[in-house]
């Protein structure tokens, strides 16, 4: 009788440890992804322009949960292709530079991620936004949606 209680306690303990380790590794994996994205973008020269935490609420939701847990805008300036601004120690005219933007949106669950991804794609495809979104793409990984300039998106995805 004593041995069966000991075995049962050992099995329960092993199951609890396994569940905790899986949960911890999932949290660490998400944190490492975020840190990798940040370090790659900073190495490229992008800086955090805005760090926001607000988003529209999904229609039909009963709670007041935000769609986005975190929303970060990264931006960097690069010379236009036809510009020679800043060469030979000249003063730099910022109008000769193009701003690249990348929004990194972290969502809570699949439903909010689907909603954000759908609306980002609609925004990028809309003709009235063509002047802003000419070089933009949308990419989703789990509950993280990246929308913005394809060059910063490539850096964030590391390819």
Residue pairs with C-beta under 8 A, 6 or more apart in sequence:
30 142
33 141
33 144
34 106
36 158
37 104
37 156
40 155
40 156
40 158
41 74
41 102
41 152
41 155
41 156
44 76
44 152
44 155
45 76
46 74
46 75
46 76
46 100
46 102
46 152
46 155
47 74
47 75
47 76
48 72
48 73
48 74
49 73
49 74
49 75
49 101
50 72
50 73
51 70
51 71
51 72
51 73
52 71
52 72
52 73
53 66
53 68
53 69
53 70
53 71
54 66
54 68
54 71
55 66
55 67
55 68
55 71
55 105
55 116
56 67
57 64
57 65
57 66
57 67
58 67
58 111
58 112
58 115
65 108
65 112
66 108
67 107
67 108
67 112
67 115
67 116
68 105
68 106
68 107
68 112
68 116
69 106
69 107
69 108
70 104
70 105
70 106
71 103
71 104
71 105
71 106
72 103
72 104
73 101
73 102
73 103
74 101
74 102
74 103
74 104
74 148
74 152
74 156
75 99
75 100
75 101
75 102
76 99
76 100
76 152
77 94
77 97
77 98
77 99
77 100
78 97
78 98
78 100
78 151
79 85
79 86
79 96
79 97
79 98
80 96
80 97
80 98
83 96
83 97
85 92
85 93
85 96
85 97
86 92
100 135
100 148
100 149
100 151
100 152
101 148
101 149
101 152
102 146
102 147
102 148
102 149
102 152
102 153
102 156
103 120
103 145
103 146
103 147
103 148
104 144
104 145
104 146
104 156
105 116
105 120
105 144
105 145
105 146
105 147
106 143
106 144
107 113
107 116
107 143
107 144
107 145
108 143
109 143
110 143
112 143
113 140
113 142
113 143
113 144
113 145
116 145
117 138
117 140
117 145
120 138
120 145
120 147
121 138
123 129
123 133
123 147
124 133
124 136
124 137
124 138
124 147
126 133
135 149
135 150
135 151
136 147
136 148
136 149
136 150
137 147
137 148
137 150
137 153
138 145
138 146
138 147
139 145
139 146
139 147
139 153
139 157
140 146
146 153
146 156
146 157
